[in-house]
Amino acid sequence: MSVPYLGDLFIFGSFITVILSLICYFLAWRGKDHLLQLGRNFFYAATAFVSGAIIILLYLILTHDFTVAYVFSYSSTDLPLGFLISSLWGGQEGTFLLWIFFVVLMALVMIRTAGSFEKGNMVFVNLFLLSIIIILLKKSPFELMPVLRTEGAGLNPLLQNFWMQIHPPIMFVGFAGVVFPFAFAMTGLVEKKYTQWAESARRWTMFTWIALGTALVMGGYWAYVTLGWGGFWAWDPVENSSFIPWIFLAAQVHVLFINRVRKGMMRFSLWMVSLSFWSVLYGTFLTRSGVLADFSVHSFVDLGLNNFLVGGTIFFVLLGSFLIFYRWKDISPNPSFSKITSKSYLVTLGVLVLFIGGFLTLIGTSAPLLTRLAEEPSAVGLDYYFVTMTPIAIAVMLFIGLFPAFRWNNGVSKPKLLIIGGSVFTLTVATLLITGFTYSLMYLLFFGTAAMALINNSFVLIESFRQNKFIPGYLAHIGIALAMVGAGLSAGFETKQTLRLPMNEQVQAMGYNLKFTQMVDNPKGFDAYVEIDADEDHFIAKLPHEFPKNQEGVMRKPHVEKYLTKDVYVAPVAMEQTGQNDPSLLEFSKGETKTIDKYSITFNDYDLSSHGESGMTTAGAKLTITYDDKSEDITPVIAVSGDSVLTEHASFDYENGHVTIAGIKPETGSVFLKFMGDFIPKTETAQNILVIELSKKPLINLFWFGTILCFLSGALSMRKRFKRTESAQTEYIDVENLKKEAVS
């Protein structure tokens, strides 16, 4: 039995065992408890099959088995070990397999921890697994090549980056994680456990939010250091497909506090959990259906899976909606707040703002699909996101800034924070205006509210440390505020300039002396080196230029010189040459005659009579060389075998002349000929000119540091939950104070 066939067998085995596990868990849920252990055993078998399939695919990649189409398409023998492993998630089939692999691993944890929710949860988890495994049966990662290949096409050069070795797996950990809060919610609806499910799903929600957020930041950093456009977030539809469930989960994390304090927003909580899950399914359809092929640099090609992707999404949307509406009247509509002067009210407003932000992003991301239904498909521009999301960010910063000053139920607990926050806001706006800040009112409000949020939450965090009572939630808010300030400052106060750097000539710009010193060839292309000097800065920027195998064009990578207070960003734009065109390289159509010096050259036709060695395709160009009423017929030959190209020049009897075929243009039938000899006119020496974009990004490190603080706080919050019982207290909630407030 061949190894690829064994991989297919494992996928089919997972399909059968997931179905059997689903049936047993469903019957156990209906009261036949003796089938519970059998359901577990079938799921353990499914886990073994899925794990075996992913191990086999990794083995095929590491052993360069190019008989498998997936291995051929996404790997090659020249890739180092780390990038070979990355090939596992280089294409759609591999990512689907990775997705269900993480789901089955997490489900093993849930089986041990879910308690009474296990039976119902596993019904919904198995349903999800079934929907993805069906796709793998349709498009298997173990499909064989129609012809034998000795070398692979290789991994996309853009994915050959350290961050792409860890970003996709963490992203799919997040995608796998959204399944479980949804399963808890649906089980809670069926079993009428309208409050218990939220308590049980709390850790899963926080874990998934951290995983998705971490992956988003890693993806942003990869774009920043690899793509060369100078930013880390472009509102690309594929980026958004991960951001949307993350922002819905952020809303849900805060709804859980309202659930606990006031038993409020229970209905809304169900919608937020469901939207997080549905948006992952919908994003999967958008990115893998080919809908975004013309609008995103990240999208996958269409593998003919649209019906399966749409069907799975519709099934879970209908299932979740039916259960929510079916139990709607039974769910207590407790108010989420009693007074508008309370933490509960601010959290409620914040949750609604996050929901609106996610919905607006969803609309913008769906533009190619929505416009396709009415007319020519088109995407929204960046202006859409600036107009819609800037007010969202301002509102979030405002609520975060006001939050520490209020009690949960009613009243101001820290009036000094209102004074401090207002003063910080006013001082920030005034400082920006005095220093000549020329951006819009929205930007002033953005920086003012972000500064207020940063200072107020810092005061409370320091106070909590003094009381030996660390509260991770405030650290998360500080991280968000820092990230917003860093993003705003690096974009709003960025300086940049496009420069042309002739080789070995010094150019001055933006306080720097720049010199393009050398070009060094390498197997993938060449590296351009630029020396950059200033009073405080001195570094050499290495700018790789790669010519991807089996792809057109050149891939350029930027150089990022990092300092504590800024980044100096050097992005290559183009490589130009001065001097005349090469007179020895000419393009001929059939029957065309051209002249070099005293020689007349006619391209008569192709000679396809010679077939060369086995496996080689050969073509000759029939030429007539005329000089002083004399003519000579010659035929240079080109031979192609796989990725190898061989040329055989043809000589003629004038001035050491000879000619080779430089290339053929199949669409027009023309040929490119390279002539050599003493008769070729001399040209001036060409000079290389490197075109770059130089930019300075002030305080961008605040963004990266802020995101680290934010997700670190989430991890600390989860750690605290594992160290205490769920009923003791939450990050923001002091139970004794709540009792006092209730009395008053």
DRENVOVO-319105 format. One record per residue (C-alpha): residue in three letters; x, y, z. Coordinates in steps of 0.1 Angstrom, whole numbers, padded with zeros to 4 digits, always signed. Layout:
ALAXYZ/...
END
This chain:
MET+0000+0000+0000/SER+0014+0034-0010/VAL+0019+0061+0016/PRO-0004+0086-0002/TYR-0031+0060-0004/LEU-0027+0054+0034/GLY-0033+0091+0039/ASP-0066+0090+0020/LEU-0075+0059+0040/PHE-0070+0078+0072/ILE-0092+0107+0061/PHE-0119+0083+0052/GLY-0114+0066+0085/SER-0119+0099+0103/PHE-0151+0105+0083/ILE-0166+0071+0094/THR-0155+0074+0131/VAL-0168+0110+0134/ILE-0202+0099+0121/LEU-0202+0070+0146/SER-0191+0093+0174/LEU-0218+0118+0164/ILE-0245+0091+0165/CYS-0234+0077+0199/TYR-0231+0112+0215/PHE-0265+0122+0201/LEU-0282+0091+0215/ALA-0264+0095+0248/TRP-0276+0131+0249/ARG-0311+0117+0244/GLY-0308+0095+0275/LYS-0289+0063+0264/ASP-0260+0069+0287/HIS-0244+0035+0280/LEU-0234+0049+0245/LEU-0214+0078+0260/GLN-0182+0058+0264/LEU-0186+0044+0229/GLY-0190+0079+0215/ARG-0158+0089+0232/ASN-0139+0058+0219/PHE-0151+0065+0183/PHE-0139+0101+0188/TYR-0105+0089+0201/ALA-0103+0068+0169/ALA-0112+0099+0148/THR-0084+0118+0165/ALA-0059+0091+0157/PHE-0070+0091+0121/VAL-0067+0129+0117/SER-0034+0129+0135/GLY-0021+0101+0113/ALA-0032+0119+0081/ILE-0013+0151+0091/ILE+0018+0131+0101/ILE+0017+0113+0067/LEU+0014+0145+0048/LEU+0043+0160+0067/TYR+0063+0128+0060/LEU+0056+0131+0023/ILE+0067+0167+0023/LEU+0099+0160+0042/THR+0108+0131+0019/HIS+0101+0152-0012/ASP+0075+0128-0026/PHE+0065+0148-0057/THR+0042+0121-0069/VAL+0017+0139-0046/ALA+0002+0170-0061/TYR+0001+0189-0028/VAL+0038+0182-0021/PHE+0047+0192-0057/SER+0027+0224-0055/TYR+0040+0238-0022/SER+0075+0224-0016/SER+0108+0218-0032/THR+0142+0201-0024/ASP+0159+0234-0018/LEU+0137+0245+0011/PRO+0152+0244+0046/LEU+0135+0223+0073/GLY+0114+0251+0087/PHE+0099+0261+0054/LEU+0093+0225+0045/ILE+0072+0222+0076/SER+0055+0255+0066/SER+0045+0238+0033/LEU+0020+0218+0053/TRP-0002+0248+0055/GLY+0009+0264+0022/GLY-0024+0254+0004/GLN-0060+0249+0010/GLU-0061+0212+0016/GLY-0033+0214+0041/THR-0050+0242+0061/PHE-0083+0223+0062/LEU-0064+0193+0076/LEU-0046+0215+0101/TRP-0079+0231+0112/ILE-0096+0198+0121/PHE-0063+0186+0137/PHE-0065+0215+0162/VAL-0103+0209+0167/VAL-0098+0172+0177/LEU-0070+0181+0201/MET-0091+0208+0217/ALA-0121+0185+0219/LEU-0100+0160+0239/VAL-0095+0188+0265/MET-0132+0197+0264/ILE-0142+0160+0270/ARG-0123+0161+0302/THR-0135+0195+0314/ALA-0170+0201+0300/GLY-0189+0181+0326/SER-0226+0179+0319/PHE-0221+0198+0286/GLU-0199+0171+0271/LYS-0227+0152+0253/GLY-0243+0181+0236/ASN-0211+0199+0229/MET-0196+0168+0211/VAL-0227+0166+0189/PHE-0220+0201+0175/VAL-0182+0196+0174/ASN-0187+0164+0154/LEU-0211+0182+0130/PHE-0184+0208+0124/LEU-0157+0182+0119/LEU-0180+0163+0094/SER-0184+0195+0073/ILE-0147+0199+0069/ILE-0138+0162+0064/ILE-0163+0161+0036/ILE-0143+0189+0019/LEU-0111+0168+0023/LEU-0128+0138+0008/LYS-0137+0160-0022/LYS-0102+0176-0025/SER-0077+0154-0008/PRO-0041+0166+0001/PHE-0030+0131-0011/GLU-0041+0134-0047/LEU-0015+0121-0071/MET+0002+0139-0099/PRO-0008+0129-0135/VAL+0029+0129-0145/LEU+0060+0121-0125/ARG+0080+0152-0114/THR+0115+0152-0099/GLU+0113+0187-0084/GLY+0085+0207-0067/ALA+0072+0241-0076/GLY+0083+0254-0042/LEU+0067+0274-0015/ASN+0055+0309-0023/PRO+0085+0332-0016/LEU+0063+0355+0005/LEU+0056+0326+0028/GLN+0093+0319+0033/ASN+0095+0340+0064/PHE+0099+0331+0101/TRP+0066+0346+0110/MET+0048+0325+0084/GLN+0061+0294+0102/ILE+0041+0303+0133/HIS+0014+0328+0122/PRO-0009+0303+0103/PRO-0009+0276+0129/ILE-0018+0301+0157/MET-0045+0315+0134/PHE-0060+0280+0129/VAL-0058+0274+0167/GLY-0081+0305+0169/PHE-0104+0292+0141/ALA-0106+0259+0159/GLY-0113+0276+0192/VAL-0145+0294+0180/VAL-0162+0261+0176/PHE-0163+0255+0213/PRO-0181+0286+0227/PHE-0206+0280+0199/ALA-0211+0244+0210/PHE-0215+0255+0247/ALA-0241+0281+0236/MET-0261+0256+0215/THR-0260+0230+0242/GLY-0271+0255+0267/LEU-0301+0264+0245/VAL-0312+0228+0240/GLU-0308+0220+0277/LYS-0322+0253+0289/LYS-0290+0262+0307/TYR-0292+0298+0297/THR-0267+0311+0322/GLN-0245+0281+0330/TRP-0232+0278+0294/ALA-0216+0312+0295/GLU-0198+0304+0327/SER-0185+0271+0312/ALA-0175+0288+0279/ARG-0156+0317+0296/ARG-0121+0302+0293/TRP-0127+0290+0258/THR-0138+0325+0247/MET-0108+0341+0263/PHE-0084+0315+0248/THR-0098+0319+0213/TRP-0097+0357+0215/ILE-0060+0356+0226/ALA-0051+0331+0198/LEU-0068+0351+0170/GLY-0054+0384+0183/THR-0019+0370+0185/ALA-0021+0356+0150/LEU-0034+0389+0137/VAL-0005+0408+0152/MET+0020+0383+0138/GLY+0004+0385+0104/GLY+0007+0423+0106/TYR+0043+0422+0115/TRP+0050+0397+0087/ALA+0034+0422+0062/TYR+0054+0450+0077/VAL+0088+0434+0073/THR+0081+0415+0041/LEU+0057+0432+0017/GLY+0075+0466+0016/TRP+0045+0489+0015/GLY+0054+0503+0049/GLY+0024+0493+0070/PHE+0011+0464+0090/TRP-0027+0466+0083/ALA-0042+0473+0049/TRP-0078+0462+0056/ASP-0072+0434+0031/PRO-0104+0412+0029/VAL-0085+0381+0040/GLU-0070+0401+0070/ASN-0105+0412+0078/SER-0119+0377+0077/SER-0098+0370+0109/PHE-0104+0404+0124/ILE-0142+0402+0123/PRO-0145+0371+0145/TRP-0118+0386+0168/ILE-0138+0418+0173/PHE-0170+0399+0179/LEU-0151+0377+0205/ALA-0138+0409+0221/ALA-0174+0420+0225/GLN-0184+0386+0239/VAL-0155+0387+0265/HIS-0171+0418+0279/VAL-0207+0405+0276/LEU-0196+0377+0299/PHE-0190+0402+0327/ILE-0225+0416+0322/ASN-0238+0380+0322/ARG-0222+0375+0356/VAL-0229+0408+0373/ARG-0265+0413+0363/LYS-0275+0382+0343/GLY-0280+0407+0315/MET-0275+0406+0278/MET-0280+0368+0277/ARG-0297+0369+0244/PHE-0271+0392+0229/SER-0244+0369+0242/LEU-0258+0340+0222/TRP-0257+0362+0191/MET-0221+0373+0197/VAL-0209+0337+0202/SER-0227+0326+0171/LEU-0215+0355+0150/SER-0179+0348+0159/PHE-0183+0312+0147/TRP-0204+0321+0116/SER-0180+0348+0106/VAL-0151+0323+0105/LEU-0172+0301+0083/TYR-0181+0330+0060/GLY-0146+0342+0059/THR-0135+0307+0049/PHE-0159+0308+0020/LEU-0147+0343+0009/THR-0110+0335+0010/ARG-0113+0300-0006/SER-0140+0305-0032/GLY-0120+0327-0056/VAL-0144+0356-0049/LEU-0115+0377-0036/ALA-0089+0366-0062/ASP-0087+0400-0077/PHE-0088+0420-0044/SER-0065+0403-0019/VAL-0029+0392-0020/HIS-0037+0364+0005/SER-0067+0347-0011/PHE-0066+0311-0023/VAL-0075+0299-0057/ASP-0109+0284-0063/LEU-0108+0246-0060/GLY-0144+0240-0068/LEU-0155+0238-0032/ASN-0180+0266-0032/ASN-0211+0244-0028/PHE-0195+0227+0002/LEU-0184+0260+0018/VAL-0217+0277+0013/GLY-0236+0247+0024/GLY-0217+0243+0056/THR-0220+0280+0064/ILE-0258+0281+0057/PHE-0263+0249+0078/PHE-0247+0263+0109/VAL-0263+0297+0105/LEU-0298+0281+0102/LEU-0291+0257+0131/GLY-0279+0284+0155/SER-0306+0309+0145/PHE-0334+0283+0149/LEU-0322+0273+0184/ILE-0319+0310+0195/PHE-0354+0319+0182/TYR-0369+0287+0195/ARG-0358+0295+0231/TRP-0361+0333+0227/LYS-0390+0337+0251/ASP-0375+0315+0277/ILE-0343+0335+0280/SER-0346+0362+0307/PRO-0343+0397+0292/ASN-0326+0412+0323/PRO-0313+0447+0317/SER-0276+0450+0314/PHE-0274+0481+0336/SER-0295+0500+0362/LYS-0280+0535+0359/ILE-0261+0552+0331/THR-0235+0563+0356/SER-0221+0528+0360/LYS-0195+0504+0347/SER-0223+0482+0334/TYR-0236+0509+0312/LEU-0201+0517+0298/VAL-0195+0480+0291/THR-0229+0478+0274/LEU-0221+0507+0252/GLY-0186+0493+0244/VAL-0200+0460+0234/LEU-0225+0476+0211/VAL-0197+0497+0195/LEU-0176+0466+0190/PHE-0205+0449+0174/ILE-0211+0478+0150/GLY-0174+0478+0142/GLY-0174+0442+0133/PHE-0206+0446+0112/LEU-0192+0475+0093/THR-0160+0456+0086/LEU-0181+0426+0075/ILE-0199+0449+0050/GLY-0167+0463+0036/THR-0151+0428+0033/SER-0182+0415+0015/ALA-0182+0443-0011/PRO-0166+0421-0039/LEU-0194+0395-0033/LEU-0222+0420-0029/THR-0212+0440-0060/ARG-0208+0408-0080/LEU-0245+0401-0075/ALA-0255+0435-0090/GLU-0227+0445-0114/GLU-0190+0441-0119/PRO-0173+0431-0086/SER-0154+0458-0068/ALA-0138+0463-0034/VAL-0143+0493-0011/GLY-0113+0516-0008/LEU-0093+0524+0024/ASP-0114+0556+0028/TYR-0144+0534+0037/TYR-0125+0519+0067/PHE-0110+0553+0078/VAL-0145+0569+0078/THR-0163+0540+0095/MET-0137+0527+0119/THR-0121+0559+0132/PRO-0153+0568+0151/ILE-0154+0532+0164/ALA-0119+0535+0178/ILE-0126+0569+0194/ALA-0157+0555+0211/VAL-0138+0525+0224/MET-0110+0547+0237/LEU-0135+0570+0254/PHE-0153+0541+0272/ILE-0120+0525+0282/GLY-0109+0559+0296/LEU-0141+0565+0316/PHE-0145+0529+0328/PRO-0121+0530+0358/ALA-0139+0560+0373/PHE-0173+0543+0379/ARG-0188+0516+0401/TRP-0204+0486+0386/ASN-0240+0494+0397/ASN-0241+0532+0401/GLY-0220+0562+0408/VAL-0185+0576+0404/SER-0160+0557+0426/LYS-0129+0577+0415/PRO-0139+0613+0407/LYS-0103+0623+0404/LEU-0100+0601+0373/LEU-0126+0622+0355/ILE-0106+0653+0362/ILE-0073+0637+0353/GLY-0088+0622+0321/GLY-0104+0654+0310/SER-0071+0673+0316/VAL-0051+0647+0297/PHE-0076+0649+0268/THR-0074+0687+0267/LEU-0036+0688+0270/THR-0031+0663+0242/VAL-0054+0681+0218/ALA-0039+0715+0227/THR-0003+0701+0222/LEU-0012+0687+0188/LEU-0027+0720+0177/ILE+0002+0740+0189/THR+0027+0718+0171/GLY+0009+0723+0138/PHE-0010+0691+0136/THR-0030+0695+0104/TYR-0051+0663+0103/SER-0089+0662+0108/LEU-0110+0667+0140/MET-0114+0629+0141/TYR-0076+0624+0145/LEU-0076+0650+0174/LEU-0104+0631+0191/PHE-0086+0598+0185/PHE-0053+0609+0201/GLY-0071+0627+0230/THR-0093+0598+0240/ALA-0064+0573+0235/ALA-0042+0594+0259/MET-0070+0596+0284/ALA-0075+0558+0283/LEU-0038+0552+0287/ILE-0034+0575+0318/ASN-0066+0566+0336/ASN-0061+0528+0333/SER-0024+0532+0343/PHE-0035+0550+0375/VAL-0059+0522+0385/LEU-0034+0495+0376/ILE-0007+0511+0398/GLU-0033+0515+0426/SER-0042+0478+0423/PHE-0005+0468+0426/ARG-0002+0489+0458/GLN-0032+0470+0472/ASN-0016+0437+0461/LYS-0046+0431+0438/PHE-0035+0428+0402/ILE-0064+0432+0377/PRO-0054+0420+0342/GLY-0083+0438+0325/TYR-0068+0472+0331/LEU-0035+0460+0317/ALA-0054+0449+0286/HIS-0069+0484+0283/ILE-0035+0500+0287/GLY-0022+0477+0259/ILE-0051+0487+0236/ALA-0045+0524+0243/LEU-0007+0521+0237/ALA-0014+0502+0204/MET-0038+0529+0192/VAL-0014+0557+0201/GLY+0015+0538+0184/ALA-0006+0532+0153/GLY-0018+0568+0151/LEU+0016+0584+0157/SER+0035+0562+0132/ALA+0009+0569+0105/GLY+0001+0605+0113/PHE+0036+0617+0119/GLU+0054+0595+0093/THR+0078+0612+0069/LYS+0088+0596+0037/GLN+0104+0603+0003/THR+0110+0584-0029/LEU+0147+0585-0039/ARG+0168+0575-0070/LEU+0202+0563-0059/PRO+0228+0560-0087/MET+0255+0534-0080/ASN+0283+0548-0058/GLU+0268+0583-0057/GLN+0258+0600-0024/VAL+0223+0613-0021/GLN+0210+0634+0008/ALA+0174+0633+0020/MET+0155+0636+0053/GLY+0187+0642+0073/TYR+0204+0611+0059/ASN+0233+0605+0036/LEU+0226+0575+0014/LYS+0249+0556-0010/PHE+0239+0526-0031/THR+0272+0507-0028/GLN+0269+0473-0044/MET+0248+0445-0059/VAL+0256+0410-0049/ASP+0242+0381-0070/ASN+0228+0350-0052/PRO+0210+0319-0064/LYS+0175+0336-0060/GLY+0184+0370-0076/PHE+0205+0397-0061/ASP+0209+0419-0030/ALA+0213+0456-0032/TYR+0232+0473-0004/VAL+0227+0509+0007/GLU+0248+0527+0033/ILE+0228+0552+0054/ASP+0243+0577+0077/ALA+0231+0605+0100/ASP+0243+0621+0132/GLU+0227+0594+0154/ASP+0221+0566+0129/HIS+0245+0545+0108/PHE+0235+0512+0092/ILE+0237+0492+0059/ALA+0203+0483+0044/LYS+0203+0449+0026/LEU+0175+0449+0001/PRO+0168+0414-0014/HIS+0155+0412-0050/GLU+0143+0377-0058/PHE+0130+0361-0090/PRO+0105+0335-0078/LYS+0107+0301-0095/ASN+0077+0295-0119/GLN+0065+0330-0114/GLU+0068+0363-0133/GLY+0082+0395-0119/VAL+0105+0403-0090/MET+0099+0401-0053/ARG+0115+0429-0033/LYS+0119+0429+0005/PRO+0124+0460+0027/HIS+0149+0467+0054/VAL+0137+0478+0088/GLU+0162+0495+0111/LYS+0146+0495+0145/TYR+0153+0520+0172/LEU+0135+0525+0206/THR+0116+0556+0194/LYS+0113+0550+0157/ASP+0118+0527+0127/VAL+0137+0537+0096/TYR+0120+0518+0068/VAL+0138+0513+0034/ALA+0117+0498+0007/PRO+0131+0490-0028/VAL+0108+0501-0056/ALA+0126+0495-0088/MET+0160+0490-0104/GLU+0167+0513-0134/GLN+0195+0514-0159/THR+0210+0544-0178/GLY+0225+0540-0212/GLN+0212+0527-0245/ASN+0192+0496-0251/ASP+0213+0465-0260/PRO+0217+0467-0298/SER+0226+0430-0299/LEU+0192+0417-0286/LEU+0165+0419-0313/GLU+0129+0406-0315/PHE+0118+0391-0349/SER+0084+0381-0362/LYS+0082+0354-0390/GLY+0095+0369-0423/GLU+0108+0400-0407/THR+0142+0415-0416/LYS+0163+0437-0394/THR+0198+0453-0398/ILE+0228+0454-0375/ASP+0256+0475-0388/LYS+0262+0462-0424/TYR+0244+0429-0418/SER+0208+0421-0428/ILE+0191+0393-0408/THR+0159+0376-0419/PHE+0139+0353-0397/ASN+0123+0328-0421/ASP+0105+0303-0399/TYR+0109+0278-0371/ASP+0126+0244-0375/LEU+0108+0219-0354/SER+0122+0188-0372/SER+0147+0180-0344/HIS+0132+0164-0313/GLY+0164+0161-0293/GLU+0168+0137-0265/SER+0139+0120-0248/GLY+0118+0144-0228/MET+0133+0175-0245/THR+0114+0200-0267/THR+0136+0217-0293/ALA+0131+0245-0318/GLY+0154+0262-0343/ALA+0152+0296-0358/LYS+0159+0296-0396/LEU+0179+0327-0403/THR+0194+0343-0435/ILE+0224+0365-0430/THR+0232+0389-0459/TYR+0263+0410-0464/ASP+0279+0425-0495/ASP+0255+0405-0518/LYS+0265+0373-0500/SER+0240+0353-0479/GLU+0243+0324-0454/ASP+0216+0303-0438/ILE+0220+0293-0402/THR+0198+0278-0375/PRO+0204+0285-0338/VAL+0186+0260-0315/ILE+0169+0261-0281/ALA+0160+0230-0261/VAL+0137+0228-0230/SER+0134+0200-0205/GLY+0114+0208-0174/ASP+0130+0238-0157/SER+0163+0234-0178/VAL+0169+0255-0209/LEU+0198+0247-0233/THR+0209+0268-0263/GLU+0231+0260-0292/HIS+0245+0290-0310/ALA+0250+0292-0348/SER+0281+0309-0363/PHE+0284+0328-0395/ASP+0316+0338-0414/TYR+0317+0375-0408/GLU+0337+0392-0380/ASN+0334+0363-0355/GLY+0297+0365-0357/HIS+0273+0341-0339/VAL+0238+0341-0327/THR+0217+0323-0300/ILE+0180+0322-0292/ALA+0173+0343-0261/GLY+0136+0335-0259/ILE+0104+0327-0278/LYS+0070+0345-0273/PRO+0044+0318-0279/GLU+0014+0341-0281/THR+0029+0360-0311/GLY+0053+0334-0325/SER+0082+0359-0324/VAL+0117+0350-0314/PHE+0144+0370-0294/LEU+0179+0366-0309/LYS+0211+0376-0292/PHE+0240+0385-0316/MET+0276+0385-0307/GLY+0307+0395-0327/ASP+0331+0423-0336/PHE+0303+0440-0357/ILE+0281+0448-0327/PRO+0282+0486-0320/LYS+0298+0496-0287/THR+0275+0512-0262/GLU+0281+0534-0232/THR+0284+0515-0199/ALA+0250+0511-0182/GLN+0247+0525-0147/ASN+0223+0509-0121/ILE+0200+0532-0103/LEU+0182+0519-0073/VAL+0148+0535-0066/ILE+0137+0533-0029/GLU+0111+0547-0006/LEU+0127+0560+0026/SER+0104+0566+0056/LYS+0107+0573+0094/LYS+0079+0559+0116/PRO+0079+0575+0150/LEU+0070+0555+0181/ILE+0057+0525+0161/ASN+0071+0502+0188/LEU+0043+0514+0210/PHE+0019+0495+0188/TRP+0038+0462+0191/PHE+0044+0467+0228/GLY+0007+0475+0234/THR-0005+0444+0216/ILE+0019+0423+0236/LEU+0005+0438+0269/CYS-0030+0432+0257/PHE-0027+0395+0250/LEU-0004+0390+0279/SER-0032+0403+0301/GLY-0055+0378+0286/ALA-0031+0349+0294/LEU-0028+0362+0330/SER-0065+0364+0333/MET-0069+0327+0322/ARG-0041+0318+0347/LYS-0060+0335+0375/ARG-0092+0316+0365/PHE-0074+0283+0368/LYS-0061+0292+0402/ARG-0094+0300+0417/THR-0130+0289+0415/GLU-0153+0305+0390/SER-0176+0318+0417/ALA-0150+0339+0436/GLN-0147+0370+0415/THR-0138+0382+0380/GLU-0111+0406+0369/TYR-0132+0437+0373/ILE-0157+0426+0399/ASP-0152+0430+0436/VAL-0181+0409+0450/GLU-0182+0426+0484/ASN-0184+0461+0468/LEU-0212+0449+0446/LYS-0231+0438+0477/LYS-0225+0472+0493/GLU-0237+0490+0462/ALA-0268+0468+0460/VAL-0277+0478+0496/SER-0271+0515+0489/
END
